Amino acid sequence: MALELASRGLNLVLVDLDAANLREIAGTIRSRHGGVETKTMVFDLSLLTTDQGDEPLRRLREAMEGLDVGVRVGEQHLRCVGRPGAVFLHEVEVEAWARMMRVNLYVAQFSRGLHVEYASKGIHVQCQAPFFVATRMVENLVEERRLSPFTVTPDAYARAAVRWIGRGGALCTPSVRHQLLWCVAAALPEFVLDWILLHSHLEQRALLRRIGASKAPSPPSSTHEVNSTAN
């Protein structure tokens, strides 16, 4: 989204909880769109309403002071606030769920309320609801579960998303492929959809566990274990 907006000449304030991501995207924007100005700010949105969030919020306000903001894009998804993929409730730390809810809970209804309240003032609020986008978050799922027919690339989704800014009301799905999935989901009986979602998430849970196990460091050799025990 940042690259797509930069390609249209918009100066950007980039906010992320990962400093490395900020350096990477800011560097890419400078190399591709030299005339676009960027500011970067490390800020964890899940700290809002907590004591730890007061100082980062103050610095964010200082960074934004005097800027004429025309578009604000807030990208929210479960992985960004610490939820480790598809898991059961009892498998997640309480703090991880609390961070997720502080960032994601009631986003669609909140956006609709803001849209109704401020549309007459020329401020349009829109919640875009996609399905799978082929980011690093889902790349393994795409490879193993063959989701590619309904999975769009980040560039394709960003182009569609920017085109829909200011159109489509308070809630929309910019990608045509994702619109088709919403239509299928809406046509299914609720119990069928529940069954599909449950089994889909169980498959994701099993897949993510296999991926995690494959990336785990190899156990020490038996000789090393014996020596360690002897010591």
N, CA, C and O of each residue as an XYZ file, in Angstrom:
924
protein
N       0.831     -1.201      0.000
C       0.000      0.000      0.000
C       0.868      1.255      0.000
O       0.561      2.219     -0.701
N       1.953      1.250      0.784
C       2.842      2.406      0.811
C       3.462      2.655     -0.562
O       3.534      3.798     -1.016
N       3.910      1.588     -1.223
C       4.512      1.739     -2.543
C       3.497      2.229     -3.570
O       3.819      3.053     -4.426
N       2.276      1.723     -3.482
C       1.239      2.149     -4.426
C       0.913      3.621     -4.239
O       0.778      4.353     -5.219
N       0.785      4.065     -2.993
C       0.506      5.478     -2.732
C       1.685      6.352     -3.138
O       1.498      7.446     -3.670
N       2.914      5.862     -2.885
C       4.098      6.621     -3.293
C       4.171      6.761     -4.810
O       4.610      7.794     -5.316
N       3.743      5.728     -5.540
C       3.766      5.797     -7.001
C       2.823      6.858     -7.539
O       2.955      7.301     -8.680
N       1.868      7.263     -6.705
C       0.932      8.320     -7.085
C       1.340      9.690     -6.552
O       0.583     10.657     -6.630
N       2.562      9.749     -6.004
C       3.128     11.032     -5.602
C       2.802     11.484     -4.197
O       3.075     12.636     -3.859
N       2.231     10.630     -3.357
C       1.884     11.036     -1.998
C       3.101     10.901     -1.079
O       3.772      9.869     -1.084
N       3.385     11.944     -0.293
C       4.373     11.842      0.775
C       3.786     10.999      1.900
O       2.574     11.002      2.115
N       4.650     10.271      2.623
C       4.160      9.253      3.549
C       4.787      9.374      4.923
O       5.967      9.697      5.057
N       3.971      9.107      5.954
C       4.453      8.838      7.291
C       4.225      7.347      7.531
O       3.080      6.895      7.567
N       5.300      6.582      7.694
C       5.223      5.129      7.817
C       5.308      4.750      9.283
O       6.256      5.126      9.973
N       4.317      4.003      9.763
C       4.256      3.583     11.160
C       4.211      2.070     11.203
O       3.379      1.451     10.539
N       5.107      1.464     11.985
C       5.152      0.005     12.083
C       5.755     -0.353     13.435
O       6.467      0.446     14.043
N       5.461     -1.565     13.896
C       6.084     -2.005     15.144
C       7.456     -2.635     14.907
O       8.160     -2.966     15.860
N       7.839     -2.800     13.636
C       9.100     -3.431     13.271
C      10.001     -2.407     12.583
O       9.705     -1.974     11.469
N      11.092     -2.018     13.233
C      11.990     -1.013     12.678
C      12.623     -1.480     11.369
O      12.832     -0.675     10.462
N      12.930     -2.782     11.264
C      13.539     -3.308     10.040
C      12.593     -3.163      8.854
O      13.024     -2.819      7.754
N      11.307     -3.423      9.073
C      10.327     -3.240      8.000
C      10.280     -1.791      7.538
O      10.199     -1.514      6.341
N      10.333     -0.866      8.501
C      10.299      0.551      8.159
C      11.509      0.945      7.312
O      11.366      1.652      6.314
N      12.700      0.489      7.708
C      13.903      0.817      6.939
C      13.821      0.249      5.526
O      14.222      0.901      4.562
N      13.300     -0.966      5.412
C      13.213     -1.611      4.097
C      12.261     -0.862      3.173
O      12.611     -0.567      2.031
N      11.064     -0.553      3.655
C      10.072      0.083      2.781
C      10.457      1.525      2.474
O      10.233      1.999      1.361
N      11.041      2.237      3.460
C      11.473      3.609      3.212
C      12.598      3.640      2.181
O      12.627      4.517      1.317
N      13.524      2.684      2.270
C      14.600      2.604      1.296
C      14.087      2.285     -0.098
O      14.579      2.833     -1.085
N      13.103      1.404     -0.183
C      12.524      1.060     -1.488
C      11.826      2.261     -2.099
O      11.939      2.500     -3.301
N      11.105      3.016     -1.285
C      10.412      4.210     -1.786
C      11.423      5.230     -2.290
O      11.217      5.833     -3.343
N      12.520      5.433     -1.550
C      13.537      6.393     -1.988
C      14.155      5.984     -3.326
O      14.422      6.828     -4.182
N      14.380      4.665     -3.497
C      15.016      4.209     -4.734
C      14.070      4.259     -5.929
O      14.506      4.499     -7.055
N      12.788      4.035     -5.696
C      11.834      4.009     -6.813
C      11.170      5.351     -7.062
O      10.842      5.683     -8.201
N      10.971      6.122     -6.006
C      10.219      7.375     -6.122
C      10.979      8.456     -5.364
O      10.606      8.840     -4.255
N      12.062      8.943     -5.991
C      12.956      9.856     -5.306
C      12.313     11.151     -4.854
O      12.793     11.776     -3.908
N      11.235     11.572     -5.508
C      10.603     12.832     -5.133
C       9.647     12.730     -3.958
O       9.145     13.745     -3.476
N       9.392     11.514     -3.493
C       8.441     11.303     -2.394
C       9.177     11.387     -1.053
O      10.200     10.734     -0.850
N       8.638     12.199     -0.150
C       9.220     12.330      1.182
C       8.595     11.313      2.130
O       7.395     11.045      2.063
N       9.416     10.748      3.012
C       8.907      9.780      3.991
C       9.399     10.132      5.382
O      10.512     10.630      5.551
N       8.568      9.871      6.372
C       8.944      9.864      7.773
C       8.631      8.480      8.312
O       7.668      7.849      7.878
N       9.431      8.002      9.250
C       9.177      6.684      9.835
C       9.026      6.802     11.337
O       9.639      7.650     11.985
N       8.184      5.919     11.875
C       7.903      5.941     13.316
C       7.638      4.521     13.780
O       6.718      3.872     13.282
N       8.429      4.025     14.728
C       8.196      2.711     15.320
C       7.130      2.864     16.396
O       7.312      3.600     17.366
N       6.012      2.156     16.213
C       4.912      2.290     17.168
C       4.070      1.026     17.147
O       3.619      0.591     16.088
N       3.861      0.441     18.310
C       3.045     -0.761     18.462
C       1.634     -0.339     18.842
O       1.395      0.112     19.962
N       0.694     -0.485     17.901
C      -0.682     -0.048     18.154
C      -1.341     -0.787     19.311
O      -2.284     -0.283     19.920
N      -0.842     -1.980     19.612
C      -1.449     -2.742     20.702
C      -1.139     -2.130     22.068
O      -1.729     -2.528     23.073
N      -0.204     -1.154     22.110
C       0.110     -0.492     23.376
C      -0.821      0.673     23.688
O      -0.782      1.227     24.786
N      -1.657      1.044     22.723
C      -2.616      2.111     22.974
C      -3.499      1.758     24.169
O      -3.842      0.595     24.380
N      -3.855      2.763     24.937
C      -4.656      2.633     26.169
C      -3.874      1.971     27.288
O      -4.454      1.635     28.321
N      -2.565      1.774     27.115
C      -1.728      1.250     28.190
C      -0.701      2.318     28.563
O      -0.471      3.262     27.806
N      -0.082      2.158     29.741
C       0.918      3.128     30.180
C       2.112      3.171     29.244
O       2.719      4.225     29.051
N       2.457      2.006     28.650
C       3.616      1.955     27.750
C       3.373      2.703     26.444
O       4.323      3.015     25.725
N       2.102      2.997     26.127
C       1.802      3.653     24.860
C       1.820      5.167     24.906
O       1.748      5.804     23.855
N       1.912      5.765     26.081
C       1.832      7.229     26.196
C       2.988      7.925     25.488
O       2.772      8.871     24.731
N       4.217      7.463     25.729
C       5.379      8.118     25.131
C       5.435      7.922     23.619
O       5.649      8.903     22.908
N       5.252      6.687     23.075
C       5.216      6.546     21.612
C       4.110      7.375     20.970
O       4.301      7.917     19.882
N       2.951      7.483     21.628
C       1.863      8.276     21.060
C       2.236      9.756     21.022
O       1.904     10.457     20.067
N       2.927     10.232     22.060
C       3.375     11.625     22.067
C       4.336     11.888     20.911
O       4.229     12.911     20.234
N       5.288     10.957     20.678
C       6.242     11.122     19.588
C       5.559     11.043     18.223
O       5.960     11.729     17.283
N       4.532     10.210     18.119
C       3.783     10.126     16.868
C       3.063     11.438     16.582
O       3.051     11.905     15.443
N       2.464     12.033     17.608
C       1.797     13.320     17.426
C       2.779     14.401     16.999
O       2.457     15.239     16.156
N       3.974     14.384     17.578
C       4.994     15.350     17.190
C       5.401     15.162     15.734
O       5.589     16.137     15.006
N       5.538     13.900     15.308
C       5.927     13.624     13.920
C       4.857     14.082     12.935
O       5.173     14.456     11.805
N       3.598     14.054     13.353
C       2.479     14.418     12.473
C       2.142     15.903     12.533
O       1.359     16.391     11.718
N       2.715     16.620     13.476
C       2.337     18.020     13.680
C       2.623     18.858     12.431
O       3.719     18.824     11.873
N       1.612     19.602     12.017
C       1.755     20.490     10.874
C       1.572     19.841      9.520
O       1.603     20.528      8.499
N       1.381     18.527      9.489
C       1.206     17.842      8.213
C      -0.248     17.907      7.751
O      -1.173     17.815      8.559
N      -0.434     18.066      6.455
C      -1.776     18.048      5.860
C      -2.075     16.607      5.443
O      -1.647     16.173      4.373
N      -2.795     15.874      6.268
C      -3.048     14.450      6.039
C      -4.265     14.286      5.140
O      -5.369     14.709      5.484
N      -4.051     13.667      3.986
C      -5.155     13.438      3.066
C      -5.705     12.029      3.116
O      -6.904     11.827      2.919
N      -4.844     11.037      3.380
C      -5.253      9.631      3.418
C      -4.550      8.965      4.594
O      -3.345      9.135      4.784
N      -5.305      8.209      5.378
C      -4.708      7.384      6.424
C      -5.061      5.939      6.140
O      -6.233      5.607      5.963
N      -4.056      5.074      6.094
C      -4.264      3.645      5.860
C      -3.829      2.898      7.114
O      -2.674      2.993      7.527
N      -4.738      2.166      7.710
C      -4.417      1.325      8.859
C      -4.579     -0.125      8.480
O      -5.692     -0.578      8.212
N      -3.468     -0.872      8.452
C      -3.531     -2.284      8.068
C      -3.521     -3.132      9.328
O      -2.578     -3.079     10.117
N      -4.574     -3.910      9.510
C      -4.720     -4.679     10.734
C      -4.972     -6.147     10.397
O      -5.850     -6.482      9.602
N      -4.182     -7.003     11.020
C      -4.430     -8.441     10.888
C      -3.909     -9.123     12.123
O      -3.178     -8.533     12.919
N      -4.296    -10.382     12.278
C      -4.049    -11.054     13.555
C      -2.579    -11.281     13.836
O      -2.146    -11.127     14.979
N      -1.793    -11.643     12.823
C      -0.400    -11.986     13.074
C       0.395    -10.789     13.570
O       1.357    -10.950     14.321
N      -0.010     -9.557     13.146
C       0.803     -8.388     13.491
C       0.790     -8.097     14.973
O       1.654     -7.362     15.450
N      -0.141     -8.632     15.714
C      -0.189     -8.345     17.142
C       0.077     -9.589     17.973
O      -0.258     -9.623     19.157
N       0.667    -10.600     17.376
C       1.198    -11.682     18.177
C       0.411    -12.973     18.181
O       0.799    -13.905     18.886
N      -0.666    -13.079     17.436
C      -1.384    -14.352     17.434
C      -0.651    -15.343     16.554
O      -0.451    -15.068     15.371
N      -0.243    -16.484     17.082
C       0.602    -17.413     16.315
C      -0.188    -18.297     15.376
O      -0.246    -19.510     15.580
N      -0.800    -17.723     14.347
C      -1.519    -18.521     13.378
C      -2.840    -19.042     13.910
O      -3.412    -18.474     14.840
N      -3.325    -20.130     13.315
C      -4.602    -20.718     13.712
C      -4.387    -21.633     14.907
O      -3.741    -22.675     14.789
N      -4.923    -21.250     16.047
C      -4.752    -22.031     17.271
C      -6.050    -21.987     18.070
O      -6.915    -21.143     17.831
N      -6.171    -22.912     19.028
C      -7.294    -22.875     19.948
C      -7.088    -21.777     20.981
O      -5.959    -21.360     21.240
N      -8.181    -21.313     21.568
C      -8.117    -20.231     22.540
C      -7.180    -20.557     23.699
O      -6.409    -19.703     24.135
N      -7.246    -21.806     24.204
C      -6.441    -22.150     25.374
C      -4.955    -22.280     25.065
O      -4.139    -22.431     25.975
N      -4.597    -22.221     23.764
C      -3.189    -22.343     23.383
C      -2.479    -20.996     23.257
O      -1.276    -20.951     22.996
N      -3.213    -19.902     23.441
C      -2.644    -18.571     23.248
C      -2.475    -17.883     24.590
O      -3.326    -18.001     25.472
N      -1.363    -17.157     24.742
C      -1.158    -16.386     25.954
C      -2.202    -15.275     26.049
O      -2.600    -14.687     25.044
N      -2.629    -15.005     27.263
C      -3.669    -14.000     27.486
C      -3.256    -12.645     26.921
O      -4.066    -11.954     26.303
N      -2.000    -12.267     27.132
C      -1.544    -10.957     26.665
C      -1.594    -10.857     25.143
O      -1.875     -9.787     24.603
N      -1.322    -11.968     24.442
C      -1.394    -11.948     22.980
C      -2.822    -11.680     22.514
O      -3.037    -10.905     21.582
N      -3.803    -12.321     23.163
C      -5.206    -12.060     22.821
C      -5.588    -10.622     23.154
O      -6.321     -9.984     22.398
N      -5.093    -10.108     24.287
C      -5.410     -8.732     24.663
C      -4.870     -7.749     23.635
O      -5.548     -6.784     23.280
N      -3.637     -7.990     23.148
C      -3.075     -7.113     22.115
C      -3.894     -7.183     20.842
O      -4.152     -6.158     20.210
N      -4.311     -8.393     20.455
C      -5.107     -8.541     19.249
C      -6.419     -7.787     19.354
O      -6.813     -7.104     18.409
N      -7.107     -7.896     20.492
C      -8.406     -7.250     20.648
C      -8.280     -5.729     20.686
O      -9.148     -5.017     20.182
N      -7.171     -5.224     21.299
C      -6.993     -3.774     21.340
C      -6.829     -3.202     19.946
O      -7.215     -2.060     19.698
N      -6.258     -3.985     19.025
C      -6.026     -3.498     17.676
C      -7.191     -3.802     16.736
O      -7.560     -2.949     15.928
N      -7.773     -4.986     16.821
C      -8.691     -5.468     15.790
C     -10.172     -5.453     16.144
O     -11.001     -5.430     15.235
N     -10.547     -5.465     17.432
C     -11.932     -5.702     17.802
C     -12.845     -4.576     17.310
O     -12.546     -3.399     17.515
N     -13.951     -4.932     16.666
C     -15.009     -3.996     16.213
C     -14.565     -3.041     15.135
O     -15.146     -1.966     14.983
N     -13.535     -3.415     14.371
C     -13.007     -2.503     13.359
C     -14.075     -2.138     12.336
O     -14.233     -0.961     12.015
N     -14.819     -3.126     11.812
C     -15.802     -2.866     10.764
C     -16.919     -1.949     11.256
O     -17.265     -0.980     10.581
N     -17.483     -2.245     12.424
C     -18.576     -1.422     12.936
C     -18.083     -0.033     13.334
O     -18.781      0.961     13.134
N     -16.883      0.029     13.894
C     -16.307      1.326     14.261
C     -16.094      2.177     13.018
O     -16.371      3.376     13.029
N     -15.598      1.556     11.938
C     -15.397      2.283     10.686
C     -16.713      2.797     10.131
O     -16.794      3.929      9.655
N     -17.751      1.957     10.194
C     -19.061      2.387      9.698
C     -19.584      3.581     10.505
O     -20.123      4.534      9.943
N     -19.416      3.515     11.827
C     -19.865      4.625     12.654
C     -19.146      5.923     12.323
O     -19.770      6.980     12.232
N     -17.816      5.839     12.142
C     -17.057      7.035     11.779
C     -17.471      7.559     10.406
O     -17.560      8.768     10.194
N     -17.722      6.637      9.478
C     -18.152      7.040      8.136
C     -19.464      7.824      8.195
O     -19.601      8.860      7.544
N     -20.411      7.334      8.963
C     -21.712      8.009      9.076
C     -21.552      9.373      9.734
O     -22.171     10.348      9.308
N     -20.724      9.442     10.768
C     -20.586     10.685     11.527
C     -19.856     11.782     10.757
O     -20.199     12.957     10.887
N     -18.839     11.409      9.943
C     -17.960     12.421      9.376
C     -18.023     12.551      7.857
O     -17.312     13.381      7.291
N     -18.846     11.760      7.183
C     -18.924     11.859      5.722
C     -19.349     13.249      5.276
O     -18.864     13.747      4.259
N     -20.248     13.883      6.021
C     -20.724     15.222      5.662
C     -19.631     16.279      5.799
O     -19.763     17.382      5.268
N     -18.551     15.945      6.512
C     -17.433     16.873      6.686
C     -16.330     16.642      5.650
O     -15.274     17.272      5.710
N     -16.578     15.746      4.710
C     -15.582     15.444      3.696
C     -14.554     14.423      4.134
O     -13.535     14.250      3.464
N     -14.800     13.727      5.265
C     -13.901     12.687      5.753
C     -14.563     11.338      5.513
O     -15.606     11.044      6.096
N     -13.969     10.528      4.669
C     -14.563      9.239      4.309
C     -13.773      8.113      4.984
O     -12.560      8.007      4.805
N     -14.456      7.290      5.746
C     -13.831      6.179      6.463
C     -14.301      4.877      5.829
O     -15.498      4.667      5.630
N     -13.351      4.011      5.516
C     -13.673      2.776      4.807
C     -12.904      1.608      5.416
O     -11.707      1.718      5.682
N     -13.588      0.498      5.634
C     -12.960     -0.738      6.086
C     -12.911     -1.693      4.901
O     -13.954     -2.085      4.376
N     -11.710     -2.069      4.478
C     -11.539     -3.002      3.378
C     -11.283     -4.396      3.942
O     -10.366     -4.595      4.739
N     -12.090     -5.345      3.528
C     -12.033     -6.702      4.083
C     -11.604     -7.690      2.997
O     -12.442     -8.133      2.212
N     -10.328     -8.040      2.936
C      -9.865     -9.005      1.942
C      -9.914    -10.431      2.477
O     -10.214    -10.668      3.647
N      -9.611    -11.376      1.586
C      -9.292    -12.734      1.998
C      -7.765    -12.868      1.943
O      -7.057    -11.988      2.433
N      -7.246    -13.956      1.353
C      -5.811    -14.179      1.369
C      -5.077    -13.280      0.374
O      -5.476    -13.155     -0.784
N      -4.006    -12.663      0.847
C      -3.048    -11.936      0.011
C      -1.702    -12.630      0.202
O      -1.343    -12.995      1.322
N      -0.966    -12.810     -0.874
C       0.239    -13.642     -0.839
C       1.419    -12.918     -0.192
O       2.440    -12.679     -0.836
N       1.267    -12.575      1.079
C       2.353    -12.003      1.857
C       3.090    -13.129      2.564
O       2.726    -14.298      2.440
N       4.142    -12.761      3.315
C       4.890    -13.773      4.054
C       4.014    -14.465      5.094
O       4.311    -15.585      5.510
N       2.933    -13.801      5.515
C       2.060    -14.382      6.529
C       1.406    -15.670      6.047
O       1.169    -16.576      6.846
N       1.105    -15.766      4.735
C       0.350    -16.920      4.234
C       1.082    -17.681      3.144
O       0.495    -18.568      2.525
N       2.365    -17.359      2.884
C       3.028    -17.983      1.746
C       3.091    -19.497      1.860
O       2.942    -20.194      0.856
N       3.307    -20.023      3.063
C       3.359    -21.481      3.226
C       1.993    -22.113      3.023
O       1.888    -23.221      2.497
N       0.935    -21.404      3.445
C      -0.415    -21.932      3.231
C      -0.745    -21.975      1.747
O      -1.378    -22.918      1.273
N      -0.314    -20.949      1.015
C      -0.563    -20.917     -0.425
C       0.118    -22.092     -1.103
O      -0.473    -22.748     -1.960
N       1.365    -22.359     -0.719
C       2.119    -23.434     -1.350
C       1.510    -24.796     -1.060
O       1.390    -25.624     -1.963
N       1.126    -25.036      0.182
C       0.714    -26.384      0.570
C      -0.779    -26.641      0.354
O      -1.180    -27.787      0.153
N      -1.603    -25.596      0.394
C      -3.041    -25.811      0.313
C      -3.617    -25.329     -1.025
O      -4.831    -25.346     -1.231
N      -2.743    -24.906     -1.913
C      -3.171    -24.520     -3.264
C      -4.284    -23.470     -3.225
O      -5.339    -23.641     -3.834
N      -4.026    -22.383     -2.496
C      -5.001    -21.305     -2.403
C      -4.848    -20.285     -3.526
O      -5.591    -19.305     -3.579
N      -3.891    -20.508     -4.423
C      -3.537    -19.491     -5.406
C      -4.692    -19.002     -6.277
O      -4.687    -17.823     -6.631
N      -5.687    -19.822     -6.651
C      -6.766    -19.282     -7.488
C      -7.499    -18.105     -6.864
O      -8.015    -17.251     -7.584
N      -7.552    -18.046     -5.537
C      -8.259    -16.953     -4.869
C      -7.313    -16.071     -4.044
O      -7.764    -15.272     -3.224
N      -6.009    -16.219     -4.264
C      -5.025    -15.426     -3.541
C      -4.398    -14.432     -4.497
O      -3.916    -14.812     -5.565
N      -4.399    -13.163     -4.123
C      -3.850    -12.120     -4.985
C      -2.482    -11.704     -4.472
O      -2.169    -11.879     -3.295
N      -1.671    -11.154     -5.366
C      -0.355    -10.666     -4.970
C      -0.508     -9.358     -4.195
O      -1.522     -8.674     -4.335
N       0.495     -9.002     -3.374
C       0.417     -7.722     -2.666
C       0.263     -6.532     -3.610
O      -0.510     -5.617     -3.328
N       0.993     -6.536     -4.728
C       0.897     -5.416     -5.666
C      -0.507     -5.304     -6.259
O      -1.062     -4.209     -6.353
N      -1.081     -6.450     -6.659
C      -2.420     -6.439     -7.241
C      -3.448     -5.963     -6.229
O      -4.346     -5.187     -6.555
N      -3.306     -6.442     -4.989
C      -4.270     -6.007     -3.974
C      -4.120     -4.522     -3.671
O      -5.119     -3.819     -3.512
N      -2.882     -4.037     -3.591
C      -2.667     -2.622     -3.293
C      -3.270     -1.739     -4.373
O      -3.883     -0.715     -4.069
N      -3.099     -2.131     -5.640
C      -3.686     -1.343     -6.722
C      -5.204     -1.296     -6.598
O      -5.813     -0.235     -6.734
N      -5.808     -2.448     -6.339
C      -7.264     -2.496     -6.192
C      -7.713     -1.701     -4.968
O      -8.710     -0.981     -5.017
N      -6.968     -1.838     -3.868
C      -7.351     -1.162     -2.631
C      -7.312      0.345     -2.787
O      -8.218      1.039     -2.326
N      -6.266      0.866     -3.435
C      -6.153      2.313     -3.622
C      -7.257      2.818     -4.547
O      -7.801      3.900     -4.329
N      -7.589      2.041     -5.575
C      -8.685      2.448     -6.474
C     -10.011      2.567     -5.732
O     -10.866      3.367     -6.112
N     -10.188      1.766     -4.664
C     -11.461      1.761     -3.946
C     -11.530      2.816     -2.840
O     -12.586      3.007     -2.238
N     -10.429      3.494     -2.570
C     -10.478      4.534     -1.546
C     -11.464      5.617     -1.957
O     -11.357      6.189     -3.042
N     -12.429      5.894     -1.077
C     -13.460      6.877     -1.389
C     -14.641      6.320     -2.152
O     -15.598      7.045     -2.424
N     -14.593      5.030     -2.506
C     -15.704      4.372     -3.207
C     -16.191      3.202     -2.363
O     -15.502      2.774     -1.437
N     -17.362      2.689     -2.674
C     -17.800      1.416     -2.113
C     -18.348      1.461     -0.710
O     -18.612      0.405     -0.135
N     -18.533      2.636     -0.126
C     -19.140      2.706      1.195
C     -18.171      2.398      2.316
O     -16.956      2.376      2.122
N     -18.737      2.156      3.513
C     -17.912      1.990      4.711
C     -17.238      0.628      4.766
O     -16.217      0.493      5.441
N     -17.760     -0.384      4.088
C     -17.183     -1.724      4.089
C     -17.133     -2.239      2.661
O     -18.147     -2.240      1.963
N     -15.962     -2.676      2.223
C     -15.856     -3.155      0.844
C     -14.751     -4.197      0.745
O     -13.925     -4.344      1.646
N     -14.757     -4.918     -0.376
C     -13.727     -5.896     -0.696
C     -13.187     -5.545     -2.081
O     -13.844     -5.839     -3.079
N     -12.011     -4.925     -2.169
C     -11.548     -4.398     -3.458
C     -11.265     -5.449     -4.525
O     -11.555     -5.215     -5.698
N     -10.705     -6.603     -4.154
C     -10.287     -7.594     -5.134
C     -11.481     -8.375     -5.678
O     -12.335     -8.821     -4.912
N     -11.539     -8.540     -6.995
C     -12.633     -9.294     -7.618
C     -12.616    -10.751     -7.146
O     -13.671    -11.331     -6.890
N     -11.423    -11.341     -7.032
C     -11.348    -12.731     -6.563
C     -11.923    -12.862     -5.155
O     -12.633    -13.821     -4.852
N     -11.612    -11.901     -4.307
C     -12.130    -11.942     -2.948
C     -13.633    -11.692     -2.912
O     -14.335    -12.245     -2.066
N     -14.122    -10.868     -3.818
C     -15.573    -10.652     -3.913
C     -16.299    -11.952     -4.242
O     -17.373    -12.227     -3.706
N     -15.699    -12.755     -5.135
C     -16.296    -14.050     -5.468
C     -16.351    -14.957     -4.243
O     -17.339    -15.661     -4.034
N     -15.287    -14.943     -3.430
C     -15.278    -15.760     -2.225
C     -16.355    -15.307     -1.241
O     -17.011    -16.139     -0.615
N     -16.541    -13.996     -1.099
C     -17.606    -13.497     -0.219
C     -18.979    -13.977     -0.709
O     -19.835    -14.344      0.096
N     -19.179    -13.972     -2.017
C     -20.462    -14.428     -2.569
C     -20.691    -15.899     -2.254
O     -21.795    -16.290     -1.876
N     -19.643    -16.722     -2.408
C     -19.765    -18.140     -2.095
C     -20.078    -18.329     -0.620
O     -20.956    -19.114     -0.260
N     -19.356    -17.606      0.234
C     -19.576    -17.723      1.676
C     -20.988    -17.306      2.070
O     -21.603    -17.928      2.936
N     -21.500    -16.257      1.437
C     -22.839    -15.777      1.769
C     -23.928    -16.755      1.332
O     -25.001    -16.801      1.932
N     -23.650    -17.543      0.278
C     -24.648    -18.469     -0.240
C     -24.719    -19.772      0.545
O     -25.708    -20.498      0.449
N     -23.680    -20.074      1.318
C     -23.652    -21.343      2.043
C     -24.490    -21.271      3.312
O     -24.538    -20.226      3.960
N     -25.159    -22.383      3.681
C     -25.834    -22.433      4.988
C     -24.816    -22.243      6.104
O     -23.649    -22.605      5.956
N     -25.255    -21.681      7.206
C     -24.338    -21.341      8.287
C     -23.596    -22.561      8.830
O     -22.400    -22.481      9.109
N     -24.299    -23.701      8.985
C     -23.633    -24.867      9.556
C     -22.571    -25.413      8.607
O     -21.558    -25.945      9.061
N     -22.785    -25.291      7.301
C     -21.782    -25.727      6.329
C     -20.555    -24.821      6.407
O     -19.419    -25.297      6.395
N     -20.797    -23.503      6.488
C     -19.689    -22.564      6.589
C     -18.896    -22.783      7.875
O     -17.667    -22.712      7.869
N     -19.602    -23.048      8.981
C     -18.909    -23.330     10.246
C     -18.005    -24.552     10.115
O     -16.865    -24.543     10.581
N     -18.523    -25.607      9.473
C     -17.747    -26.841      9.304
C     -16.501    -26.577      8.451
O     -15.404    -27.024      8.785
N     -16.686    -25.847      7.349
C     -15.559    -25.551      6.458
C     -14.500    -24.724      7.180
O     -13.308    -25.016      7.085
N     -14.940    -23.685      7.906
C     -13.986    -22.818      8.600
C     -13.231    -23.571      9.689
O     -12.019    -23.411      9.838
N     -13.954    -24.396     10.451
C     -13.299    -25.149     11.517
C     -12.228    -26.071     10.953
O     -11.100    -26.087     11.446
N     -12.574    -26.841      9.919
C     -11.612    -27.789      9.365
C     -10.475    -27.067      8.633
O      -9.340    -27.544      8.618
N     -10.784    -25.923      8.032
C      -9.735    -25.147      7.389
C      -8.719    -24.650      8.410
O      -7.512    -24.714      8.178
N      -9.213    -24.157      9.535
C      -8.296    -23.654     10.559
C      -7.527    -24.788     11.251
O      -6.377    -24.610     11.654
N      -8.166    -25.942     11.384
C      -7.434    -27.088     11.931
C      -6.305    -27.509     10.995
O      -5.223    -27.880     11.448
N      -6.559    -27.449      9.689
C      -5.506    -27.761      8.723
C      -4.376    -26.738      8.819
O      -3.198    -27.095      8.790
N      -4.751    -25.458      8.932
C      -3.734    -24.416      9.071
C      -2.913    -24.619     10.336
O      -1.692    -24.456     10.328
N      -3.591    -24.976     11.423
C      -2.906    -25.205     12.698
C      -1.886    -26.333     12.558
O      -0.744    -26.203     12.999
N      -2.306    -27.444     11.939
C      -1.400    -28.570     11.750
C      -0.237    -28.193     10.833
O       0.905    -28.578     11.081
N      -0.532    -27.439      9.773
C       0.511    -27.023      8.833
C       1.524    -26.115      9.503
O       2.730    -26.293      9.331
N       1.046    -25.140     10.267
C       1.954    -24.214     10.937
C       2.813    -24.928     11.971
O       3.966    -24.556     12.189
N       2.256    -25.948     12.603
C       3.057    -26.729     13.554
C       4.148    -27.519     12.830
O       5.269    -27.631     13.328
N       3.823    -28.068     11.652
C       4.836    -28.787     10.881
C       5.938    -27.837     10.417
O       7.122    -28.170     10.451
N       5.522    -26.649      9.984
C       6.503    -25.655      9.538
C       7.398    -25.244     10.698
O       8.614    -25.134     10.545
N       6.785    -25.017     11.869
C       7.565    -24.654     13.039
C       8.541    -25.737     13.442
O       9.674    -25.448     13.828
N       8.103    -26.997     13.352
C       8.984    -28.112     13.706
C      10.145    -28.234     12.722
O      11.263    -28.566     13.115
N       9.878    -27.964     11.441
C      10.941    -28.084     10.437
C      11.982    -26.992     10.576
O      13.133    -27.178     10.182
N      11.581    -25.827     11.144
C      12.515    -24.722     11.311
C      13.217    -24.737     12.661
O      14.121    -23.938     12.904
N      12.803    -25.642     13.534
C      13.432    -25.722     14.853
C      14.867    -26.204     14.715
O      15.163    -26.993     13.817
N      15.775    -25.744     15.593
C      17.176    -26.197     15.519
C      17.289    -27.694     15.755
O      16.519    -28.273     16.521
N      18.240    -28.306     15.099
C      18.448    -29.754     15.238
C      18.883    -30.077     16.658
O      19.631    -29.309     17.263
N      18.425    -31.203     17.200
C      18.849    -31.584     18.548
C      20.330    -31.894     18.569
O      20.882    -32.312     17.552
N      20.992    -31.700     19.708
C      22.423    -31.999     19.786
C      22.689    -33.479     19.575
O      21.810    -34.315     19.784
N      23.882    -33.789     19.169
C      24.239    -35.184     18.941
C      24.257    -35.945     20.261
O      24.347    -35.358     21.339
N      24.169    -37.266     20.147
C      24.142    -38.093     21.352
C      25.440    -37.962     22.140
O      25.434    -38.015     23.370
N      26.568    -37.788     21.420
C      27.852    -37.626     22.102
C      27.854    -36.361     22.943
O      28.318    -36.363     24.083
N      27.330    -35.273     22.369
C      27.273    -34.005     23.104
C      26.388    -34.141     24.329
O      26.711    -33.616     25.395
N      25.279    -34.841     24.183
C      24.363    -35.023     25.317
C      25.057    -35.809     26.426
O      24.923    -35.462     27.599
N      25.771    -36.826     26.086
C      26.460    -37.629     27.092
C      27.509    -36.793     27.822
O      27.630    -36.844     29.046
N      28.270    -36.016     27.028
C      29.301    -35.175     27.636
C      28.689    -34.132     28.566
O      29.208    -33.862     29.649
N      27.558    -33.541     28.114
C      26.917    -32.518     28.923
C      26.431    -33.129     30.233
O      26.592    -32.539     31.302
N      25.843    -34.302     30.141
C      25.346    -34.965     31.332
C      26.499    -35.292     32.278
O      26.396    -35.134     33.495
N      27.593    -35.749     31.684
C      28.743    -36.107     32.523
C      29.306    -34.874     33.232
O      29.721    -34.947     34.389
N      29.316    -33.737     32.522
C      29.829    -32.528     33.155
C      28.911    -32.049     34.275
O      29.196    -31.038     34.916
